[in-house]
Amino acid sequence: MRGRSKTDWWGVVLEAPDGPALARFYETLLGWPIAQEEPHGAAIQVPGTSSYLSFDSSPDYEPPVWPAQAGRQRQMMHLDIAVDDLPAAVADALALGATLAEFQPQDTVRVLLDPAGHPFCLYLDT
């Protein structure tokens, strides 16, 4: 693409009431370092890549509902994270501030909500 940067950086941005706080949650959950932090946002880098997850503060943020409900804010995307020990990974996420979603569609997947309410999935990597 014309105008593309030489660093090849690309990423996904999630909104939250407090972007830097959500970045710290995922930094600890995933073990990925914070690459940039400002008062209204932060980004964590996927190690060994030019990819990142960024978190922007949005004062009017409305968390999505899971599962989807008519007339309510739907999730626009979610993160899938492979794990070797599903119960241990869930326990770690809960200790960091995630909550377990009430609806669980699969035995080898756990849907959790991050502190801002974004659904994410921990799935058993078999």
Backbone atoms as SQL, in Angstrom:
CREATE TABLE atoms (id INTEGER PRIMARY KEY, chain TEXT, resi INTEGER, resn TEXT, atom TEXT, x REAL, y REAL, z REAL);
INSERT INTO atoms VALUES
  (1, 'A', 1, 'MET', 'N', 0.844, -1.165, 0.000),
  (2, 'A', 1, 'MET', 'CA', 0.000, 0.000, 0.000),
  (3, 'A', 1, 'MET', 'C', 0.896, 1.236, 0.000),
  (4, 'A', 2, 'ARG', 'N', 0.547, 2.238, -0.786),
  (5, 'A', 2, 'ARG', 'CA', 1.315, 3.476, -0.828),
  (6, 'A', 2, 'ARG', 'C', 1.250, 4.181, 0.520),
  (7, 'A', 3, 'GLY', 'N', 2.370, 4.726, 0.941),
  (8, 'A', 3, 'GLY', 'CA', 2.412, 5.490, 2.175),
  (9, 'A', 3, 'GLY', 'C', 2.592, 4.641, 3.425),
  (10, 'A', 4, 'ARG', 'N', 2.728, 3.343, 3.266),
  (11, 'A', 4, 'ARG', 'CA', 2.884, 2.436, 4.416),
  (12, 'A', 4, 'ARG', 'C', 4.205, 2.703, 5.109),
  (13, 'A', 5, 'SER', 'N', 4.188, 2.670, 6.430),
  (14, 'A', 5, 'SER', 'CA', 5.388, 2.945, 7.206),
  (15, 'A', 5, 'SER', 'C', 6.389, 1.809, 7.096),
  (16, 'A', 6, 'LYS', 'N', 7.652, 2.119, 7.276),
  (17, 'A', 6, 'LYS', 'CA', 8.712, 1.111, 7.209),
  (18, 'A', 6, 'LYS', 'C', 8.691, 0.183, 8.421),
  (19, 'A', 7, 'THR', 'N', 8.020, 0.594, 9.494),
  (20, 'A', 7, 'THR', 'CA', 7.977, -0.262, 10.675),
  (21, 'A', 7, 'THR', 'C', 6.965, -1.397, 10.524),
  (22, 'A', 8, 'ASP', 'N', 6.047, -1.275, 9.574),
  (23, 'A', 8, 'ASP', 'CA', 4.988, -2.273, 9.370),
  (24, 'A', 8, 'ASP', 'C', 4.075, -2.441, 10.574),
  (25, 'A', 9, 'TRP', 'N', 4.010, -1.447, 11.453),
  (26, 'A', 9, 'TRP', 'CA', 3.122, -1.545, 12.616),
  (27, 'A', 9, 'TRP', 'C', 1.686, -1.655, 12.171),
  (28, 'A', 10, 'TRP', 'N', 0.944, -2.512, 12.801),
  (29, 'A', 10, 'TRP', 'CA', -0.500, -2.603, 12.613),
  (30, 'A', 10, 'TRP', 'C', -1.090, -3.115, 13.916),
  (31, 'A', 11, 'GLY', 'N', -2.356, -2.807, 14.135),
  (32, 'A', 11, 'GLY', 'CA', -2.940, -3.249, 15.386),
  (33, 'A', 11, 'GLY', 'C', -4.445, -3.137, 15.420),
  (34, 'A', 12, 'VAL', 'N', -4.956, -3.512, 16.559),
  (35, 'A', 12, 'VAL', 'CA', -6.378, -3.473, 16.851),
  (36, 'A', 12, 'VAL', 'C', -6.561, -2.519, 18.023),
  (37, 'A', 13, 'VAL', 'N', -7.584, -1.686, 17.961),
  (38, 'A', 13, 'VAL', 'CA', -7.840, -0.704, 19.012),
  (39, 'A', 13, 'VAL', 'C', -9.178, -1.018, 19.678),
  (40, 'A', 14, 'LEU', 'N', -9.163, -1.118, 20.996),
  (41, 'A', 14, 'LEU', 'CA', -10.375, -1.305, 21.778),
  (42, 'A', 14, 'LEU', 'C', -10.641, -0.043, 22.585),
  (43, 'A', 15, 'GLU', 'N', -11.887, 0.344, 22.673),
  (44, 'A', 15, 'GLU', 'CA', -12.263, 1.471, 23.516),
  (45, 'A', 15, 'GLU', 'C', -12.596, 0.969, 24.910),
  (46, 'A', 16, 'ALA', 'N', -12.413, 1.832, 25.883),
  (47, 'A', 16, 'ALA', 'CA', -12.689, 1.487, 27.279),
  (48, 'A', 16, 'ALA', 'C', -12.887, 2.780, 28.057),
  (49, 'A', 17, 'PRO', 'N', -13.470, 2.699, 29.249),
  (50, 'A', 17, 'PRO', 'CA', -13.569, 3.905, 30.064),
  (51, 'A', 17, 'PRO', 'C', -12.187, 4.451, 30.428),
  (52, 'A', 18, 'ASP', 'N', -11.216, 3.550, 30.624),
  (53, 'A', 18, 'ASP', 'CA', -9.846, 3.919, 30.988),
  (54, 'A', 18, 'ASP', 'C', -8.890, 3.056, 30.170),
  (55, 'A', 19, 'GLY', 'N', -8.444, 3.594, 29.045),
  (56, 'A', 19, 'GLY', 'CA', -7.575, 2.849, 28.136),
  (57, 'A', 19, 'GLY', 'C', -6.296, 2.343, 28.779),
  (58, 'A', 20, 'PRO', 'N', -5.534, 3.198, 29.478),
  (59, 'A', 20, 'PRO', 'CA', -4.308, 2.706, 30.098),
  (60, 'A', 20, 'PRO', 'C', -4.547, 1.593, 31.125),
  (61, 'A', 21, 'ALA', 'N', -5.626, 1.660, 31.877),
  (62, 'A', 21, 'ALA', 'CA', -5.928, 0.605, 32.849),
  (63, 'A', 21, 'ALA', 'C', -6.216, -0.714, 32.139),
  (64, 'A', 22, 'LEU', 'N', -6.952, -0.670, 31.033),
  (65, 'A', 22, 'LEU', 'CA', -7.235, -1.897, 30.303),
  (66, 'A', 22, 'LEU', 'C', -5.963, -2.445, 29.659),
  (67, 'A', 23, 'ALA', 'N', -5.077, -1.566, 29.210),
  (68, 'A', 23, 'ALA', 'CA', -3.790, -2.015, 28.665),
  (69, 'A', 23, 'ALA', 'C', -2.993, -2.756, 29.739),
  (70, 'A', 24, 'ARG', 'N', -3.002, -2.254, 30.964),
  (71, 'A', 24, 'ARG', 'CA', -2.270, -2.926, 32.047),
  (72, 'A', 24, 'ARG', 'C', -2.882, -4.297, 32.354),
  (73, 'A', 25, 'PHE', 'N', -4.222, -4.416, 32.266),
  (74, 'A', 25, 'PHE', 'CA', -4.877, -5.713, 32.448),
  (75, 'A', 25, 'PHE', 'C', -4.341, -6.716, 31.427),
  (76, 'A', 26, 'TYR', 'N', -4.376, -6.346, 30.145),
  (77, 'A', 26, 'TYR', 'CA', -3.928, -7.259, 29.098),
  (78, 'A', 26, 'TYR', 'C', -2.408, -7.459, 29.124),
  (79, 'A', 27, 'GLU', 'N', -1.659, -6.444, 29.528),
  (80, 'A', 27, 'GLU', 'CA', -0.210, -6.606, 29.670),
  (81, 'A', 27, 'GLU', 'C', 0.083, -7.744, 30.648),
  (82, 'A', 28, 'THR', 'N', -0.611, -7.753, 31.768),
  (83, 'A', 28, 'THR', 'CA', -0.395, -8.778, 32.780),
  (84, 'A', 28, 'THR', 'C', -0.977, -10.116, 32.340),
  (85, 'A', 29, 'LEU', 'N', -2.169, -10.110, 31.774),
  (86, 'A', 29, 'LEU', 'CA', -2.818, -11.343, 31.340),
  (87, 'A', 29, 'LEU', 'C', -1.991, -12.063, 30.279),
  (88, 'A', 30, 'LEU', 'N', -1.508, -11.319, 29.289),
  (89, 'A', 30, 'LEU', 'CA', -0.811, -11.924, 28.158),
  (90, 'A', 30, 'LEU', 'C', 0.710, -11.926, 28.302),
  (91, 'A', 31, 'GLY', 'N', 1.234, -11.094, 29.201),
  (92, 'A', 31, 'GLY', 'CA', 2.685, -11.001, 29.336),
  (93, 'A', 31, 'GLY', 'C', 3.336, -10.218, 28.209),
  (94, 'A', 32, 'TRP', 'N', 2.573, -9.343, 27.567),
  (95, 'A', 32, 'TRP', 'CA', 3.092, -8.519, 26.474),
  (96, 'A', 32, 'TRP', 'C', 3.394, -7.128, 27.021),
  (97, 'A', 33, 'PRO', 'N', 4.526, -6.543, 26.654),
  (98, 'A', 33, 'PRO', 'CA', 4.917, -5.257, 27.240),
  (99, 'A', 33, 'PRO', 'C', 4.116, -4.072, 26.702),
  (100, 'A', 34, 'ILE', 'N', 3.942, -3.088, 27.565),
  (101, 'A', 34, 'ILE', 'CA', 3.352, -1.827, 27.107),
  (102, 'A', 34, 'ILE', 'C', 4.398, -1.126, 26.249),
  (103, 'A', 35, 'ALA', 'N', 4.020, -0.828, 25.016),
  (104, 'A', 35, 'ALA', 'CA', 4.931, -0.197, 24.070),
  (105, 'A', 35, 'ALA', 'C', 4.784, 1.313, 24.070),
  (106, 'A', 36, 'GLN', 'N', 3.610, 1.783, 24.442),
  (107, 'A', 36, 'GLN', 'CA', 3.352, 3.226, 24.462),
  (108, 'A', 36, 'GLN', 'C', 2.214, 3.491, 25.427),
  (109, 'A', 37, 'GLU', 'N', 2.365, 4.551, 26.222),
  (110, 'A', 37, 'GLU', 'CA', 1.287, 4.932, 27.130),
  (111, 'A', 37, 'GLU', 'C', 1.198, 6.445, 27.191),
  (112, 'A', 38, 'GLU', 'N', -0.013, 6.928, 27.070),
  (113, 'A', 38, 'GLU', 'CA', -0.324, 8.347, 27.178),
  (114, 'A', 38, 'GLU', 'C', -1.512, 8.478, 28.117),
  (115, 'A', 39, 'PRO', 'N', -1.871, 9.681, 28.539),
  (116, 'A', 39, 'PRO', 'CA', -2.985, 9.817, 29.480),
  (117, 'A', 39, 'PRO', 'C', -4.308, 9.214, 28.992),
  (118, 'A', 40, 'HIS', 'N', -4.539, 9.219, 27.681),
  (119, 'A', 40, 'HIS', 'CA', -5.836, 8.763, 27.174),
  (120, 'A', 40, 'HIS', 'C', -5.757, 7.457, 26.404),
  (121, 'A', 41, 'GLY', 'N', -4.638, 6.756, 26.508),
  (122, 'A', 41, 'GLY', 'CA', -4.543, 5.486, 25.809),
  (123, 'A', 41, 'GLY', 'C', -3.194, 4.836, 25.988),
  (124, 'A', 42, 'ALA', 'N', -3.125, 3.576, 25.613),
  (125, 'A', 42, 'ALA', 'CA', -1.883, 2.813, 25.707),
  (126, 'A', 42, 'ALA', 'C', -1.950, 1.669, 24.715),
  (127, 'A', 43, 'ALA', 'N', -0.781, 1.103, 24.399),
  (128, 'A', 43, 'ALA', 'CA', -0.701, -0.027, 23.484),
  (129, 'A', 43, 'ALA', 'C', 0.270, -1.049, 24.044),
  (130, 'A', 44, 'ILE', 'N', -0.077, -2.323, 23.854),
  (131, 'A', 44, 'ILE', 'CA', 0.840, -3.402, 24.193),
  (132, 'A', 44, 'ILE', 'C', 1.293, -4.056, 22.897),
  (133, 'A', 45, 'GLN', 'N', 2.561, -4.453, 22.861),
  (134, 'A', 45, 'GLN', 'CA', 3.138, -5.033, 21.653),
  (135, 'A', 45, 'GLN', 'C', 3.131, -6.553, 21.741),
  (136, 'A', 46, 'VAL', 'N', 2.759, -7.182, 20.631),
  (137, 'A', 46, 'VAL', 'CA', 2.875, -8.629, 20.525),
  (138, 'A', 46, 'VAL', 'C', 4.364, -8.920, 20.332),
  (139, 'A', 47, 'PRO', 'N', 5.013, -9.607, 21.279),
  (140, 'A', 47, 'PRO', 'CA', 6.468, -9.814, 21.194),
  (141, 'A', 47, 'PRO', 'C', 6.898, -10.453, 19.874),
  (142, 'A', 48, 'GLY', 'N', 7.998, -9.929, 19.336),
  (143, 'A', 48, 'GLY', 'CA', 8.580, -10.476, 18.120),
  (144, 'A', 48, 'GLY', 'C', 7.839, -10.129, 16.849),
  (145, 'A', 49, 'THR', 'N', 6.876, -9.216, 16.934),
  (146, 'A', 49, 'THR', 'CA', 6.100, -8.843, 15.752),
  (147, 'A', 49, 'THR', 'C', 5.996, -7.319, 15.662),
  (148, 'A', 50, 'SER', 'N', 5.358, -6.869, 14.610),
  (149, 'A', 50, 'SER', 'CA', 5.053, -5.449, 14.477),
  (150, 'A', 50, 'SER', 'C', 3.566, -5.213, 14.759),
  (151, 'A', 51, 'SER', 'N', 2.970, -6.075, 15.557),
  (152, 'A', 51, 'SER', 'CA', 1.544, -5.999, 15.878),
  (153, 'A', 51, 'SER', 'C', 1.336, -5.494, 17.297),
  (154, 'A', 52, 'TYR', 'N', 0.193, -4.883, 17.514),
  (155, 'A', 52, 'TYR', 'CA', -0.105, -4.369, 18.848),
  (156, 'A', 52, 'TYR', 'C', -1.593, -4.386, 19.117),
  (157, 'A', 53, 'LEU', 'N', -1.928, -4.323, 20.401),
  (158, 'A', 53, 'LEU', 'CA', -3.293, -4.053, 20.858),
  (159, 'A', 53, 'LEU', 'C', -3.243, -2.686, 21.512),
  (160, 'A', 54, 'SER', 'N', -4.138, -1.829, 21.112),
  (161, 'A', 54, 'SER', 'CA', -4.185, -0.482, 21.647),
  (162, 'A', 54, 'SER', 'C', -5.511, -0.292, 22.377),
  (163, 'A', 55, 'PHE', 'N', -5.491, 0.559, 23.386),
  (164, 'A', 55, 'PHE', 'CA', -6.659, 0.783, 24.226),
  (165, 'A', 55, 'PHE', 'C', -6.846, 2.282, 24.395),
  (166, 'A', 56, 'ASP', 'N', -7.957, 2.789, 23.879),
  (167, 'A', 56, 'ASP', 'CA', -8.252, 4.220, 23.931),
  (168, 'A', 56, 'ASP', 'C', -9.330, 4.496, 24.970),
  (169, 'A', 57, 'SER', 'N', -9.116, 5.555, 25.738),
  (170, 'A', 57, 'SER', 'CA', -10.138, 5.985, 26.693),
  (171, 'A', 57, 'SER', 'C', -11.280, 6.650, 25.938),
  (172, 'A', 58, 'SER', 'N', -12.486, 6.257, 26.279),
  (173, 'A', 58, 'SER', 'CA', -13.673, 6.812, 25.652),
  (174, 'A', 58, 'SER', 'C', -14.688, 7.099, 26.753),
  (175, 'A', 59, 'PRO', 'N', -14.943, 8.373, 27.054),
  (176, 'A', 59, 'PRO', 'CA', -15.844, 8.700, 28.163),
  (177, 'A', 59, 'PRO', 'C', -17.279, 8.197, 27.958),
  (178, 'A', 60, 'ASP', 'N', -17.697, 8.011, 26.717),
  (179, 'A', 60, 'ASP', 'CA', -19.055, 7.547, 26.441),
  (180, 'A', 60, 'ASP', 'C', -19.116, 6.049, 26.145),
  (181, 'A', 61, 'TYR', 'N', -18.064, 5.323, 26.512),
  (182, 'A', 61, 'TYR', 'CA', -17.993, 3.888, 26.225),
  (183, 'A', 61, 'TYR', 'C', -19.174, 3.140, 26.830),
  (184, 'A', 62, 'GLU', 'N', -19.762, 2.278, 26.031),
  (185, 'A', 62, 'GLU', 'CA', -20.845, 1.416, 26.486),
  (186, 'A', 62, 'GLU', 'C', -20.424, -0.020, 26.223),
  (187, 'A', 63, 'PRO', 'N', -20.283, -0.839, 27.253),
  (188, 'A', 63, 'PRO', 'CA', -19.804, -2.204, 27.039),
  (189, 'A', 63, 'PRO', 'C', -20.814, -3.048, 26.262),
  (190, 'A', 64, 'PRO', 'N', -20.310, -3.990, 25.473),
  (191, 'A', 64, 'PRO', 'CA', -21.207, -4.876, 24.741),
  (192, 'A', 64, 'PRO', 'C', -21.839, -5.899, 25.679),
  (193, 'A', 65, 'VAL', 'N', -22.911, -6.511, 25.223),
  (194, 'A', 65, 'VAL', 'CA', -23.545, -7.582, 25.989),
  (195, 'A', 65, 'VAL', 'C', -23.192, -8.918, 25.342),
  (196, 'A', 66, 'TRP', 'N', -23.065, -9.933, 26.171),
  (197, 'A', 66, 'TRP', 'CA', -22.810, -11.292, 25.696),
  (198, 'A', 66, 'TRP', 'C', -23.754, -12.230, 26.409),
  (199, 'A', 67, 'PRO', 'N', -24.483, -13.060, 25.678),
  (200, 'A', 67, 'PRO', 'CA', -24.588, -13.076, 24.219),
  (201, 'A', 67, 'PRO', 'C', -25.363, -11.866, 23.712),
  (202, 'A', 68, 'ALA', 'N', -25.338, -11.683, 22.405),
  (203, 'A', 68, 'ALA', 'CA', -25.986, -10.522, 21.788),
  (204, 'A', 68, 'ALA', 'C', -27.475, -10.470, 22.130),
  (205, 'A', 69, 'GLN', 'N', -27.967, -9.249, 22.290),
  (206, 'A', 69, 'GLN', 'CA', -29.385, -9.016, 22.555),
  (207, 'A', 69, 'GLN', 'C', -29.862, -7.894, 21.642),
  (208, 'A', 70, 'ALA', 'N', -31.033, -8.065, 21.091),
  (209, 'A', 70, 'ALA', 'CA', -31.599, -7.052, 20.199),
  (210, 'A', 70, 'ALA', 'C', -31.689, -5.710, 20.919),
  (211, 'A', 71, 'GLY', 'N', -31.269, -4.655, 20.222),
  (212, 'A', 71, 'GLY', 'CA', -31.363, -3.304, 20.755),
  (213, 'A', 71, 'GLY', 'C', -30.272, -2.921, 21.735),
  (214, 'A', 72, 'ARG', 'N', -29.325, -3.819, 22.007),
  (215, 'A', 72, 'ARG', 'CA', -28.224, -3.534, 22.937),
  (216, 'A', 72, 'ARG', 'C', -26.907, -3.497, 22.169),
  (217, 'A', 73, 'GLN', 'N', -25.905, -2.871, 22.751),
  (218, 'A', 73, 'GLN', 'CA', -24.583, -2.794, 22.123),
  (219, 'A', 73, 'GLN', 'C', -24.016, -4.202, 21.932),
  (220, 'A', 74, 'ARG', 'N', -23.733, -4.557, 20.706),
  (221, 'A', 74, 'ARG', 'CA', -23.150, -5.863, 20.391),
  (222, 'A', 74, 'ARG', 'C', -21.632, -5.766, 20.395),
  (223, 'A', 75, 'GLN', 'N', -20.988, -6.900, 20.601),
  (224, 'A', 75, 'GLN', 'CA', -19.536, -6.915, 20.460),
  (225, 'A', 75, 'GLN', 'C', -19.184, -6.705, 18.995),
  (226, 'A', 76, 'MET', 'N', -18.132, -5.991, 18.741),
  (227, 'A', 76, 'MET', 'CA', -17.679, -5.769, 17.379),
  (228, 'A', 76, 'MET', 'C', -16.593, -6.774, 17.020),
  (229, 'A', 77, 'MET', 'N', -15.932, -7.276, 18.032),
  (230, 'A', 77, 'MET', 'CA', -14.872, -8.264, 17.872),
  (231, 'A', 77, 'MET', 'C', -14.589, -8.842, 19.241),
  (232, 'A', 78, 'HIS', 'N', -13.820, -9.908, 19.278),
  (233, 'A', 78, 'HIS', 'CA', -13.345, -10.423, 20.552),
  (234, 'A', 78, 'HIS', 'C', -11.977, -11.059, 20.334),
  (235, 'A', 79, 'LEU', 'N', -11.255, -11.242, 21.403),
  (236, 'A', 79, 'LEU', 'CA', -9.932, -11.858, 21.347),
  (237, 'A', 79, 'LEU', 'C', -10.051, -13.335, 21.679),
  (238, 'A', 80, 'ASP', 'N', -9.353, -14.183, 20.929),
  (239, 'A', 80, 'ASP', 'CA', -9.233, -15.606, 21.214),
  (240, 'A', 80, 'ASP', 'C', -7.819, -15.857, 21.684),
  (241, 'A', 81, 'ILE', 'N', -7.678, -16.510, 22.833),
  (242, 'A', 81, 'ILE', 'CA', -6.361, -16.743, 23.422),
  (243, 'A', 81, 'ILE', 'C', -6.230, -18.235, 23.718),
  (244, 'A', 82, 'ALA', 'N', -5.261, -18.897, 23.076),
  (245, 'A', 82, 'ALA', 'CA', -5.025, -20.318, 23.285),
  (246, 'A', 82, 'ALA', 'C', -4.315, -20.536, 24.618),
  (247, 'A', 83, 'VAL', 'N', -4.739, -21.573, 25.345),
  (248, 'A', 83, 'VAL', 'CA', -4.124, -21.915, 26.626),
  (249, 'A', 83, 'VAL', 'C', -3.934, -23.429, 26.701),
  (250, 'A', 84, 'ASP', 'N', -2.982, -23.853, 27.517),
  (251, 'A', 84, 'ASP', 'CA', -2.739, -25.286, 27.729),
  (252, 'A', 84, 'ASP', 'C', -3.509, -25.822, 28.925),
  (253, 'A', 85, 'ASP', 'N', -3.819, -24.956, 29.882),
  (254, 'A', 85, 'ASP', 'CA', -4.517, -25.358, 31.099),
  (255, 'A', 85, 'ASP', 'C', -5.674, -24.384, 31.300),
  (256, 'A', 86, 'LEU', 'N', -6.851, -24.782, 30.855),
  (257, 'A', 86, 'LEU', 'CA', -8.002, -23.886, 30.857),
  (258, 'A', 86, 'LEU', 'C', -8.405, -23.445, 32.265),
  (259, 'A', 87, 'PRO', 'N', -8.531, -24.348, 33.240),
  (260, 'A', 87, 'PRO', 'CA', -8.903, -23.895, 34.581),
  (261, 'A', 87, 'PRO', 'C', -7.894, -22.913, 35.191),
  (262, 'A', 88, 'ALA', 'N', -6.595, -23.169, 34.988),
  (263, 'A', 88, 'ALA', 'CA', -5.574, -22.270, 35.532),
  (264, 'A', 88, 'ALA', 'C', -5.627, -20.909, 34.849),
  (265, 'A', 89, 'ALA', 'N', -5.803, -20.896, 33.529),
  (266, 'A', 89, 'ALA', 'CA', -5.865, -19.632, 32.791),
  (267, 'A', 89, 'ALA', 'C', -7.089, -18.823, 33.202),
  (268, 'A', 90, 'VAL', 'N', -8.215, -19.496, 33.380),
  (269, 'A', 90, 'VAL', 'CA', -9.432, -18.809, 33.829),
  (270, 'A', 90, 'VAL', 'C', -9.203, -18.220, 35.214),
  (271, 'A', 91, 'ALA', 'N', -8.616, -18.997, 36.115),
  (272, 'A', 91, 'ALA', 'CA', -8.352, -18.504, 37.476),
  (273, 'A', 91, 'ALA', 'C', -7.456, -17.271, 37.445),
  (274, 'A', 92, 'ASP', 'N', -6.425, -17.284, 36.605),
  (275, 'A', 92, 'ASP', 'CA', -5.532, -16.121, 36.498),
  (276, 'A', 92, 'ASP', 'C', -6.290, -14.903, 35.985),
  (277, 'A', 93, 'ALA', 'N', -7.105, -15.089, 34.947),
  (278, 'A', 93, 'ALA', 'CA', -7.862, -13.967, 34.381),
  (279, 'A', 93, 'ALA', 'C', -8.830, -13.394, 35.415),
  (280, 'A', 94, 'LEU', 'N', -9.489, -14.270, 36.167),
  (281, 'A', 94, 'LEU', 'CA', -10.418, -13.801, 37.200),
  (282, 'A', 94, 'LEU', 'C', -9.675, -13.029, 38.286),
  (283, 'A', 95, 'ALA', 'N', -8.496, -13.499, 38.670),
  (284, 'A', 95, 'ALA', 'CA', -7.706, -12.815, 39.698),
  (285, 'A', 95, 'ALA', 'C', -7.269, -11.425, 39.241),
  (286, 'A', 96, 'LEU', 'N', -7.120, -11.240, 37.928),
  (287, 'A', 96, 'LEU', 'CA', -6.706, -9.941, 37.383),
  (288, 'A', 96, 'LEU', 'C', -7.874, -8.974, 37.202),
  (289, 'A', 97, 'GLY', 'N', -9.113, -9.457, 37.359),
  (290, 'A', 97, 'GLY', 'CA', -10.257, -8.557, 37.245),
  (291, 'A', 97, 'GLY', 'C', -11.252, -8.928, 36.173),
  (292, 'A', 98, 'ALA', 'N', -11.035, -10.016, 35.437),
  (293, 'A', 98, 'ALA', 'CA', -12.018, -10.461, 34.453),
  (294, 'A', 98, 'ALA', 'C', -13.196, -11.098, 35.187),
  (295, 'A', 99, 'THR', 'N', -14.308, -11.227, 34.487),
  (296, 'A', 99, 'THR', 'CA', -15.451, -11.952, 35.036),
  (297, 'A', 99, 'THR', 'C', -15.845, -13.049, 34.050),
  (298, 'A', 100, 'LEU', 'N', -16.344, -14.143, 34.588),
  (299, 'A', 100, 'LEU', 'CA', -16.780, -15.255, 33.761),
  (300, 'A', 100, 'LEU', 'C', -18.171, -14.941, 33.225),
  (301, 'A', 101, 'ALA', 'N', -18.334, -15.031, 31.903),
  (302, 'A', 101, 'ALA', 'CA', -19.644, -14.786, 31.296),
  (303, 'A', 101, 'ALA', 'C', -20.601, -15.894, 31.712),
  (304, 'A', 102, 'GLU', 'N', -21.861, -15.542, 31.860),
  (305, 'A', 102, 'GLU', 'CA', -22.865, -16.527, 32.252),
  (306, 'A', 102, 'GLU', 'C', -23.060, -17.579, 31.153),
  (307, 'A', 103, 'PHE', 'N', -23.096, -17.143, 29.891),
  (308, 'A', 103, 'PHE', 'CA', -23.314, -18.056, 28.773),
  (309, 'A', 103, 'PHE', 'C', -21.981, -18.607, 28.294),
  (310, 'A', 104, 'GLN', 'N', -21.838, -19.934, 28.313),
  (311, 'A', 104, 'GLN', 'CA', -20.634, -20.622, 27.867),
  (312, 'A', 104, 'GLN', 'C', -21.016, -21.614, 26.773),
  (313, 'A', 105, 'PRO', 'N', -20.697, -21.317, 25.498),
  (314, 'A', 105, 'PRO', 'CA', -21.185, -22.139, 24.398),
  (315, 'A', 105, 'PRO', 'C', -20.434, -23.448, 24.147),
  (316, 'A', 106, 'GLN', 'N', -19.229, -23.607, 24.695),
  (317, 'A', 106, 'GLN', 'CA', -18.425, -24.799, 24.401),
  (318, 'A', 106, 'GLN', 'C', -17.696, -25.277, 25.650),
  (319, 'A', 107, 'ASP', 'N', -17.433, -26.587, 25.713),
  (320, 'A', 107, 'ASP', 'CA', -16.737, -27.169, 26.862),
  (321, 'A', 107, 'ASP', 'C', -15.254, -26.800, 26.912),
  (322, 'A', 108, 'THR', 'N', -14.616, -26.602, 25.760),
  (323, 'A', 108, 'THR', 'CA', -13.176, -26.336, 25.723),
  (324, 'A', 108, 'THR', 'C', -12.855, -24.853, 25.574),
  (325, 'A', 109, 'VAL', 'N', -13.869, -24.014, 25.734),
  (326, 'A', 109, 'VAL', 'CA', -13.714, -22.558, 25.623),
  (327, 'A', 109, 'VAL', 'C', -14.389, -21.918, 26.825),
  (328, 'A', 110, 'ARG', 'N', -13.761, -20.880, 27.360),
  (329, 'A', 110, 'ARG', 'CA', -14.401, -20.084, 28.402),
  (330, 'A', 110, 'ARG', 'C', -14.461, -18.647, 27.909),
  (331, 'A', 111, 'VAL', 'N', -15.664, -18.108, 27.917),
  (332, 'A', 111, 'VAL', 'CA', -15.874, -16.712, 27.562),
  (333, 'A', 111, 'VAL', 'C', -15.799, -15.909, 28.852),
  (334, 'A', 112, 'LEU', 'N', -14.927, -14.910, 28.848),
  (335, 'A', 112, 'LEU', 'CA', -14.785, -14.004, 29.980),
  (336, 'A', 112, 'LEU', 'C', -15.007, -12.585, 29.496),
  (337, 'A', 113, 'LEU', 'N', -15.219, -11.681, 30.426),
  (338, 'A', 113, 'LEU', 'CA', -15.339, -10.256, 30.123),
  (339, 'A', 113, 'LEU', 'C', -14.189, -9.546, 30.796),
  (340, 'A', 114, 'ASP', 'N', -13.478, -8.715, 30.036),
  (341, 'A', 114, 'ASP', 'CA', -12.383, -7.959, 30.639),
  (342, 'A', 114, 'ASP', 'C', -12.972, -6.864, 31.538),
  (343, 'A', 115, 'PRO', 'N', -12.140, -6.119, 32.258),
  (344, 'A', 115, 'PRO', 'CA', -12.678, -5.105, 33.175),
  (345, 'A', 115, 'PRO', 'C', -13.551, -4.037, 32.510),
  (346, 'A', 116, 'ALA', 'N', -13.405, -3.846, 31.185),
  (347, 'A', 116, 'ALA', 'CA', -14.247, -2.878, 30.476),
  (348, 'A', 116, 'ALA', 'C', -15.477, -3.544, 29.868),
  (349, 'A', 117, 'GLY', 'N', -15.612, -4.868, 30.014),
  (350, 'A', 117, 'GLY', 'CA', -16.779, -5.574, 29.513),
  (351, 'A', 117, 'GLY', 'C', -16.627, -6.215, 28.150),
  (352, 'A', 118, 'HIS', 'N', -15.433, -6.136, 27.544),
  (353, 'A', 118, 'HIS', 'CA', -15.200, -6.786, 26.251),
  (354, 'A', 118, 'HIS', 'C', -15.126, -8.291, 26.444),
  (355, 'A', 119, 'PRO', 'N', -15.899, -9.075, 25.681),
  (356, 'A', 119, 'PRO', 'CA', -15.743, -10.525, 25.757),
  (357, 'A', 119, 'PRO', 'C', -14.385, -10.945, 25.181),
  (358, 'A', 120, 'PHE', 'N', -13.773, -11.943, 25.795),
  (359, 'A', 120, 'PHE', 'CA', -12.614, -12.607, 25.218),
  (360, 'A', 120, 'PHE', 'C', -12.712, -14.079, 25.562),
  (361, 'A', 121, 'CYS', 'N', -12.111, -14.900, 24.702),
  (362, 'A', 121, 'CYS', 'CA', -12.203, -16.340, 24.884),
  (363, 'A', 121, 'CYS', 'C', -10.846, -16.942, 25.204),
  (364, 'A', 122, 'LEU', 'N', -10.828, -17.784, 26.215),
  (365, 'A', 122, 'LEU', 'CA', -9.685, -18.642, 26.484),
  (366, 'A', 122, 'LEU', 'C', -10.098, -20.012, 25.961),
  (367, 'A', 123, 'TYR', 'N', -9.271, -20.590, 25.093),
  (368, 'A', 123, 'TYR', 'CA', -9.645, -21.896, 24.547),
  (369, 'A', 123, 'TYR', 'C', -8.494, -22.863, 24.692),
  (370, 'A', 124, 'LEU', 'N', -8.847, -24.127, 24.927),
  (371, 'A', 124, 'LEU', 'CA', -7.873, -25.181, 25.119),
  (372, 'A', 124, 'LEU', 'C', -7.198, -25.489, 23.801),
  (373, 'A', 125, 'ASP', 'N', -5.885, -25.314, 23.758),
  (374, 'A', 125, 'ASP', 'CA', -5.091, -25.542, 22.558),
  (375, 'A', 125, 'ASP', 'C', -4.693, -27.020, 22.515),
  (376, 'A', 126, 'THR', 'N', -5.433, -27.800, 21.733),
  (377, 'A', 126, 'THR', 'CA', -5.168, -29.249, 21.698),
  (378, 'A', 126, 'THR', 'C', -4.361, -29.669, 20.516);
